[in-house]
Amino acid sequence: MPLLFSYGTLQQEGVQLATFGRRLHGERDELPGFERSLVPIADPALAAAGGRTHHDNVVSNDLAASRVPGTVFEITDAELAAADRYEEAASYHRIPATLASGRSAWLYVSARHSR
């Protein structure tokens, strides 16, 4: 089963229920070599609906001391496809990463602001 690392909304119970139809159980972990950033929400209606002006994002900085906290979830292939649909709506794409625990997991970064 694939592992999915979330540093943002996929950690929220309501988002999990809407996206996967269940509450995910995960473990805390960290993403080394990355730092947090924000991506402006281009659609004013989406921003108003969510009460936010920016999406969370991470960017690689290749500094071993930099770590982004989050949660790693074990999900099914079908749930990974559902996560792709959820994240692609906000112009994110999935990349592989190695977590501080040594586990390999998927995570999403903004297609517009990744480097």
Secondary structure as GFF3:
##gff-version 3
##sequence-region A 1 115
A	DSSP	beta_strand	3	6	.	.	.	ID=ss1
A	DSSP	three_ten_helix	9	11	.	.	.	ID=ss2
A	DSSP	alpha_helix	13	20	.	.	.	ID=ss3
A	DSSP	beta_strand	26	32	.	.	.	ID=ss4
A	DSSP	beta_strand	34	40	.	.	.	ID=ss5
A	DSSP	alpha_helix	44	50	.	.	.	ID=ss6
A	DSSP	beta_strand	54	60	.	.	.	ID=ss7
A	DSSP	beta_strand	67	74	.	.	.	ID=ss8
A	DSSP	alpha_helix	77	88	.	.	.	ID=ss9
A	DSSP	beta_strand	92	98	.	.	.	ID=ss10
A	DSSP	beta_strand	104	110	.	.	.	ID=ss11
###
